[in-house]
Amino acid sequence: MKAIYKYSLIGLLGATLTTACSDDKLDTTPSTYVGTEMMTGSASSAIAAIDGTYRLFYTTGYTTAWEHEEFGLSAINLTADLMGDDHIQQKSGSGWFYYDYRYQVKSDYTNTAGRPYGVWNFFYKIIANANYVTTAEETMTGDPSDVKYVVGQAYALRAFSYFMLAQWYARTLVGHEQDPCVPIYTEPTTKETQGKPRETNATVYAQIDKDIAKAEELLAATEHARNSKSHISLAVAYAFHARIAQVEEKWDQVLEYATKAIAEAKKEGLDIAELSQFQGLNKVNASNVMWGMKIIADQTTQYASFFTHMDADMGKYGYTARQQIARGIYNKMGANDARRAWWNPADAANGDNGYQQEKFKFVNYATWEGDYVFMRVEEMYLAKAEAECMLGQDAAAQATLKALMKYRDPDYDCTKTGKELGKLTSDKTGSLREEIINQRRIELWGEFGRIYDIRRLHQGFARTEADGHPSAACGTKLNQGTSDPEGYKWVMVIPQSEFDGNVNMDESKDQNPFD
């Protein structure tokens, strides 16, 4: 097979991933060190391997080209944000991300670069690395607490990766349980491994549920302190569980695990923070950051980085292709909402479009430094509030929402009730759930991935020039596709190389619709 998984697990050790491949076999052969040490070695070597896996989350090179828009998880989530209704890329600039924003990347499926290949390859790399660690659980030597620490993270990484793949390559779970999703691999793979067929959404989510439960079991039993915020702690695993349960629409579980995530985060000294405490969203040591990557000067990817695309003051991509918030969601903030400082309506460069973002800034322009933040505790308060609303606990949901909003707007109050949402995101119902979702849209703009919420909420959307979108990004054809919440507009196509290398996948039957 000429497979999509064409890499060596030497990357587990933090080295550059190799790309040697076979024409007829999956090539997931680990380096000698990883192959032997991971199966029979120590917990300390496994922790080193996990550290290498985490490097994938903020480095380039997981496809053969286009690294300027492929710099780890932040690039994928930025893409997911641009695919929605609240995030505007004013101009094409050098072209990076502009074709994602305009839904013009599916034709890249024949390339070993670009979005169809890049997202698939990124998460399957992480899965393959995790599989070597999970398989070694019974043979790994060392302190039992250290073993639980590293293996628990591997299970969490695998759960997270399949969860993300499901959100990219299949329609949302509820209502589409028997739709085809992605292949499942839970054992170490080598170049002799035969590719597997697509499993159903229901089967993939069952694996995700199993993996995240195992991660929680192991991480709850370890006495190993988290090495850094790049590692997945018990609090982060609970937060993953809450995210997963939101998509599964298991609201009792959302409430349970968002509450647990908040409680565990508080044990680490983490909670909601005032904006002044995390300006620029560029430091993982901020008191509200649950998970993120510390990036030091000699590990920056310079032009190929999140902040290069977001921060206009750098004078690079973020200057020539400005990232803006849509006017409608900006105007939902109260006059004294501190988050208004995250955007600049008075910037002369706004033109007729949205409002320039000031939320994400480099720490140091000279050294290109800025940490990548993947999860903040505020998200869990919003998840908890939504779950309470969906369970008919409106008073509790109002209280949870107010607990967050007292840090954002001193004038904020909410007495809304109910859970009705409009067919389109622009159709207003005035419900409590709509209010919670609006606060998610503001609070998590640019960092979570708006399209993930739109999918699970079964809403469509239509962009308009009046809201600030350029005409090239809101034409009739695009809006016809995005207005159907059960359609395939935002379901990514599978890369051609997977069909070329996997005898158990047939392009004529297994490819996702192109429009």
Buried (B, 14 or more C-beta within 10 A) or exposed (E): BBBBBBBBBBBBBBEEBBBEBBEEBBBBBBBEBBBEBBBEBBBBBBBBBBBBBBBBBBBBBBBBEBBBBBBBBBBBBBBBBBBBBBBBBBBBBBEBBBBBBBBBBBEBBEBBBBBBBBBBBBBBBBBBBBBBBBBBBEEBBBBBBBBBBBBBBBBBBBBBBBBBBBBBBBBBBBEBEEBBBBBBBBEBBBBEBEBBBBBBBEBBBEBBBBBBBBBBEBBBBBEBEBEEBBBBBBBBBBBBBBBBBBBBBBBEBBBBBBBBBBEBBEEBEBBBBEBEEBBBBBBBEBBBBBBBBBBEEEEBBEBBBBBBBBBBEBEBBBBEBBBBBBBBBBEEBBEEBBBBEBBBBEBEEBEEBBBBBBBBBBBEBEEBBBBBBBBBBBBBBBBBBBBBBBBEBBEBBBEBBBBBBEBBBEEBEBEBBBBEBBEBBBBEBEBBBBBBBBBBBBBBBBBBBBBBBBBBBBBBBBBBEEBBBBEEBBEEEBBBBBBEBEBBBBBBBBBBBBBBBBEEBEEEEBBBEEE
